[in-house]
Amino acid sequence: MLSYLDPGTGGMIAAAFAGGAAGFGVLFRMYGHRVLGLFSKKHRAQAEAARAELAVEDDEDETAPKRASTV
């Protein structure tokens, strides 16, 4: 079956691929050390350091005084 593809279809497909690549890049930036940590001690250490840093930030947030809501 022959289909008609207007000129905007190519742009739409390119935008979908660009968005998928950007999403994959963000995902890799967020979880890359965890995945690479399965294969490398260096990346495993970096992942554990990042996890410890996040745990410290979470502890600081819990001990900070709570602001009263004005709503």
C-alpha positions as CSV (number, residue, x, y, z in Angstrom):
1,M,0.0,0.0,0.0
2,L,1.4,3.4,-0.9
3,S,1.1,6.1,1.7
4,Y,1.4,9.8,1.4
5,L,3.9,11.4,3.7
6,D,3.8,15.2,3.8
7,P,7.0,17.2,4.4
8,G,6.2,17.7,8.1
9,T,6.4,14.0,8.8
10,G,10.2,13.9,8.5
11,G,10.5,16.8,11.0
12,M,8.2,15.0,13.4
13,I,10.2,11.8,13.2
14,A,13.4,13.7,13.6
15,A,12.0,15.5,16.7
16,A,10.9,12.2,18.2
17,F,14.4,10.7,17.7
18,A,16.0,13.8,19.2
19,G,13.7,13.7,22.2
20,G,14.4,10.1,22.8
21,A,18.1,10.6,22.6
22,A,17.9,13.5,25.0
23,G,15.8,11.4,27.4
24,F,18.3,8.6,27.2
25,G,21.1,11.0,27.9
26,V,19.4,12.3,31.0
27,L,18.7,8.8,32.2
28,F,22.3,7.8,31.7
29,R,23.5,10.9,33.6
30,M,21.2,10.0,36.5
31,Y,21.9,6.3,36.7
32,G,25.1,5.8,34.7
33,H,27.4,5.1,37.7
34,R,25.0,2.5,39.0
35,V,25.0,0.6,35.7
36,L,28.8,1.0,35.1
37,G,29.4,0.1,38.8
38,L,28.4,-3.5,37.9
39,F,31.6,-3.7,35.8
40,S,34.0,-1.3,37.4
41,K,35.2,-0.7,41.0
42,K,35.9,3.0,40.1
43,H,32.3,3.6,39.1
44,R,30.9,1.6,42.0
45,A,32.9,3.9,44.4
46,Q,31.5,7.0,42.6
47,A,28.0,5.7,42.9
48,E,28.3,4.9,46.6
49,A,29.8,8.4,47.2
50,A,26.9,10.0,45.3
51,R,24.4,7.9,47.3
52,A,26.1,9.0,50.6
53,E,26.0,12.6,49.6
54,L,22.3,12.4,48.8
55,A,21.7,10.7,52.2
56,V,23.5,13.6,54.0
57,E,21.4,16.2,52.1
58,D,18.2,14.3,53.1
59,D,19.3,14.3,56.7
60,E,19.9,18.0,56.6
61,D,16.5,18.7,55.1
62,E,14.8,16.7,57.9
63,T,16.6,18.7,60.7
64,A,15.9,22.1,59.1
65,P,13.1,24.1,60.7
66,K,9.8,23.9,58.9
67,R,8.4,27.1,57.5
68,A,4.8,27.9,58.3
69,S,2.5,27.8,55.4
70,T,0.8,31.2,54.5
71,V,-2.0,29.7,52.5
